[in-house]
Amino acid sequence: MSADFVNLTAENLPNEHLCCIIRSKKSHPGIDAKRQWLSERLNEGHVFRKLNEKATVFIEYAPLETAWVPITGDNYYYLYCLWISGSHKGKGYGKALMEYCLSDAKAKGKSGICMLGAKKQKSWLSDQSFVKKYGFEVVDTTDNGYELLALSFDGTTPKFAQHVKKSAIESKALTIYYDMQCPYIYQNIETIKQYCEMNGIPAAFIHVDTLQKAKELPCVFNNFGVFYQGKFETVNLLDMAYLKRILKK
């Protein structure tokens, strides 16, 4: 398949379309935050590769050592997101992007690639059935249904950090850990904050703004993690219906 892809760089980042959000022509705080976050990651080997048009067709991955996730392992890539949406599905773009990541990993002598999954597919996680076609296998699990998938080139495997397995915190209040990697997060956090303030709901919003904080998180994390009554709930961003279901527990 012939397609025009582009990798984001420090030089083109200010002007390239960030294809997670394609509806906004004006300045968007979520996109601005994403650009800033990426600008600090690109020199760490972070890769954002996209179709060279206004479309949600991209892959995003990074060396596991500098990936903002509580996963341990040596010499792996961590796959944050592989996303194809709308009319661009079924045209081979996902295959092209996945094969680029595989070739990049092998060329750089990586031990493999890993990503977050779940026993039941989560709406804000990449399609695990797709990556399993390339040989990704479950190499670690949590008690609440999340899985670490990996494609190993040399027999080694990564694992969740031990503190992830507990998936509990002392606070009983609604607690959300988040970073600014996803452009949707800014608006989602603001909406939840407003709802909690209007309804007198105690809530804590913890901005994960360093690699160390990310590696020490008490739950699985792709850029978002929710606790309530001290128990881990989800990595999914929350609409109001989902939030209300959690608060009824």
C-alpha positions as CSV (number, residue, x, y, z in Angstrom):
1,M,0.0,0.0,0.0
2,S,1.3,3.4,-0.9
3,A,0.5,6.2,1.6
4,D,2.0,9.5,2.7
5,F,2.9,9.4,6.4
6,V,4.8,11.9,8.4
7,N,6.6,11.6,11.8
8,L,6.3,14.6,14.1
9,T,9.6,16.3,14.9
10,A,10.6,19.4,16.9
11,E,10.7,21.3,13.6
12,N,7.2,20.4,12.3
13,L,5.3,19.9,15.6
14,P,4.1,23.5,15.8
15,N,2.3,23.3,12.5
16,E,1.4,19.7,12.0
17,H,-2.2,18.6,12.5
18,L,-2.6,16.5,15.6
19,C,-5.1,14.0,14.4
20,C,-6.6,12.9,17.7
21,I,-9.0,15.9,17.3
22,I,-10.0,16.9,13.8
23,R,-13.0,19.2,14.4
24,S,-11.4,22.2,15.9
25,K,-10.0,24.9,13.6
26,K,-9.4,27.3,16.5
27,S,-6.8,27.1,19.3
28,H,-7.8,24.2,21.6
29,P,-6.4,23.9,25.1
30,G,-6.2,20.1,24.8
31,I,-4.2,20.3,21.5
32,D,-1.9,23.0,22.9
33,A,-1.2,20.8,26.0
34,K,-0.6,17.8,23.8
35,R,1.9,19.8,21.7
36,Q,3.7,20.9,24.8
37,W,3.8,17.3,26.2
38,L,5.1,16.0,22.8
39,S,7.8,18.7,22.5
40,E,9.3,17.4,25.8
41,R,9.1,13.8,24.7
42,L,10.5,13.7,21.1
43,N,14.1,13.9,22.2
44,E,13.5,10.8,24.4
45,G,12.8,8.7,21.3
46,H,9.1,9.2,21.4
47,V,7.5,8.5,18.0
48,F,4.2,10.0,16.7
49,R,3.6,8.9,13.1
50,K,0.5,10.0,11.2
51,L,-1.2,10.0,7.8
52,N,-0.3,13.3,6.2
53,E,-3.8,14.7,6.1
54,K,-6.5,15.7,8.5
55,A,-7.5,12.3,9.6
56,T,-7.4,10.2,12.8
57,V,-4.8,7.7,11.5
58,F,-1.7,7.5,13.7
59,I,0.6,5.4,15.9
60,E,2.3,6.6,19.1
61,Y,5.0,4.7,20.9
62,A,8.1,5.3,23.0
63,P,11.0,3.5,24.7
64,L,9.6,1.8,27.7
65,E,12.3,3.3,30.0
66,T,10.9,6.8,29.2
67,A,7.2,5.8,28.6
68,W,4.8,7.4,31.2
69,V,3.4,4.1,32.4
70,P,4.1,1.9,35.5
71,I,5.6,-0.9,33.6
72,T,9.1,-2.3,34.0
73,G,11.3,-4.0,31.4
74,D,14.5,-3.5,29.5
75,N,14.9,-2.4,25.9
76,Y,11.2,-2.5,24.9
77,Y,9.0,-0.1,23.0
78,Y,5.7,0.8,24.7
79,L,2.8,1.3,22.3
80,Y,0.5,4.0,23.6
81,C,-1.9,4.2,20.8
82,L,-2.7,2.9,17.3
83,W,-5.8,4.5,16.0
84,I,-7.7,4.5,12.7
85,S,-11.2,6.0,12.6
86,G,-14.1,6.7,10.3
87,S,-13.8,6.3,6.5
88,H,-10.1,5.5,6.8
89,K,-10.7,2.1,8.3
90,G,-10.2,-0.9,6.1
91,K,-7.6,0.7,3.9
92,G,-4.5,-1.0,5.3
93,Y,-3.3,2.0,7.3
94,G,-3.2,0.1,10.6
95,K,-1.1,-2.6,9.0
96,A,1.3,0.0,7.6
97,L,1.7,1.8,10.9
98,M,2.1,-1.5,12.9
99,E,4.7,-2.8,10.4
100,Y,6.6,0.6,10.7
101,C,6.8,0.2,14.5
102,L,7.9,-3.4,14.1
103,S,10.6,-2.5,11.6
104,D,11.7,0.5,13.8
105,A,12.0,-1.7,16.9
106,K,14.0,-4.4,15.1
107,A,16.3,-1.8,13.4
108,K,17.1,-0.3,16.8
109,G,17.7,-3.7,18.4
110,K,14.8,-3.6,20.7
111,S,13.8,-6.7,22.7
112,G,10.1,-6.3,21.8
113,I,7.0,-4.1,21.9
114,C,4.3,-4.0,24.7
115,M,1.0,-2.3,25.3
116,L,-1.8,-2.2,27.8
117,G,-4.9,-4.4,27.1
118,A,-7.7,-5.9,29.0
119,K,-9.7,-9.2,29.1
120,K,-12.6,-7.1,27.8
121,Q,-11.6,-4.5,25.2
122,K,-11.7,-1.0,26.6
123,S,-12.9,1.9,24.4
124,W,-9.8,4.1,25.1
125,L,-7.3,1.3,24.4
126,S,-5.9,0.2,21.1
127,D,-7.5,-2.9,19.5
128,Q,-5.8,-5.8,21.1
129,S,-7.3,-8.4,18.7
130,F,-5.4,-6.6,15.9
131,V,-2.0,-6.7,17.6
132,K,-2.5,-10.3,18.6
133,K,-2.4,-11.1,14.8
134,Y,1.3,-10.0,15.0
135,G,2.1,-12.4,17.8
136,F,1.4,-10.2,20.9
137,E,0.6,-12.3,23.9
138,V,-0.5,-11.7,27.5
139,V,2.6,-11.6,29.7
140,D,1.2,-10.1,32.9
141,T,-2.3,-9.4,34.4
142,T,-4.0,-7.5,37.2
143,D,-6.8,-8.8,39.4
144,N,-9.2,-6.3,37.9
145,G,-9.0,-7.5,34.3
146,Y,-6.2,-5.5,32.8
147,E,-3.5,-7.2,30.8
148,L,0.0,-6.4,29.6
149,L,0.5,-7.6,26.0
150,A,3.9,-8.1,24.5
151,L,5.6,-9.2,21.3
152,S,9.1,-10.4,22.4
153,F,11.9,-10.8,19.9
154,D,14.4,-12.3,22.4
155,G,12.3,-14.2,25.0
156,T,12.4,-11.5,27.6
157,T,9.1,-9.9,28.8
158,P,8.1,-6.7,30.6
159,K,5.8,-6.6,33.6
160,F,3.5,-4.3,35.6
161,A,5.2,-2.6,38.5
162,Q,4.4,-4.3,41.7
163,H,2.4,-1.4,43.2
164,V,0.1,-1.6,40.2
165,K,-1.2,-4.9,41.4
166,K,-2.7,-3.4,44.5
167,S,-4.9,-1.0,42.6
168,A,-6.0,0.8,45.8
169,I,-5.4,4.1,47.5
170,E,-6.2,5.4,51.0
171,S,-8.5,8.2,49.9
172,K,-12.2,7.4,49.5
173,A,-12.8,10.5,47.3
174,L,-13.1,10.4,43.6
175,T,-9.5,10.5,42.5
176,I,-8.2,10.9,39.0
177,Y,-4.6,10.6,37.8
178,Y,-4.0,12.1,34.4
179,D,-1.3,13.5,32.1
180,M,-1.7,15.7,29.0
181,Q,-0.7,13.2,26.3
182,C,-4.3,12.8,25.0
183,P,-6.0,16.0,23.7
184,Y,-9.3,14.9,25.1
185,I,-8.1,14.9,28.7
186,Y,-8.0,18.6,29.3
187,Q,-11.7,19.1,28.5
188,N,-12.7,15.9,30.2
189,I,-11.0,16.9,33.5
190,E,-12.6,20.4,33.3
191,T,-16.1,18.9,32.8
192,I,-15.6,16.5,35.7
193,K,-14.3,19.2,38.0
194,Q,-17.3,21.4,37.2
195,Y,-19.8,18.6,37.9
196,C,-18.1,17.7,41.2
197,E,-18.0,21.4,42.3
198,M,-21.7,21.9,41.4
199,N,-22.8,18.8,43.3
200,G,-20.5,19.0,46.3
201,I,-18.6,15.8,45.4
202,P,-15.1,15.6,47.0
203,A,-12.6,14.9,44.3
204,A,-8.9,15.0,43.7
205,F,-7.3,15.6,40.3
206,I,-3.6,14.5,40.3
207,H,-1.6,15.8,37.3
208,V,1.1,13.3,36.4
209,D,3.7,15.7,35.1
210,T,6.9,13.8,35.5
211,L,8.2,10.4,34.4
212,Q,8.9,9.4,38.1
213,K,5.2,10.1,39.0
214,A,4.1,8.0,36.1
215,K,6.3,5.1,37.0
216,E,5.1,5.1,40.6
217,L,1.4,5.2,39.9
218,P,-0.9,2.9,41.9
219,C,-2.8,1.6,38.9
220,V,-2.5,0.7,35.2
221,F,-2.2,3.8,33.2
222,N,-2.2,4.9,29.5
223,N,-2.7,8.6,30.3
224,F,-5.7,8.4,32.7
225,G,-6.7,6.4,35.8
226,V,-9.8,6.7,38.1
227,F,-10.3,5.6,41.7
228,Y,-13.4,5.8,43.9
229,Q,-13.9,4.6,47.5
230,G,-10.2,3.7,47.4
231,K,-10.6,1.2,44.5
232,F,-9.4,1.5,41.0
233,E,-12.2,1.9,38.4
234,T,-11.0,2.5,34.9
235,V,-8.5,3.9,32.4
236,N,-11.3,5.2,30.3
237,L,-12.1,8.9,30.0
238,L,-15.5,9.6,31.7
239,D,-18.7,10.9,30.2
240,M,-21.3,12.0,32.7
241,A,-23.3,8.8,32.5
242,Y,-20.2,6.7,33.3
243,L,-19.2,9.1,36.1
244,K,-22.6,8.9,37.7
245,R,-22.5,5.1,37.6
246,I,-19.2,5.1,39.5
247,L,-20.4,7.6,42.1
248,K,-23.5,5.4,42.9
249,K,-21.3,2.6,44.1
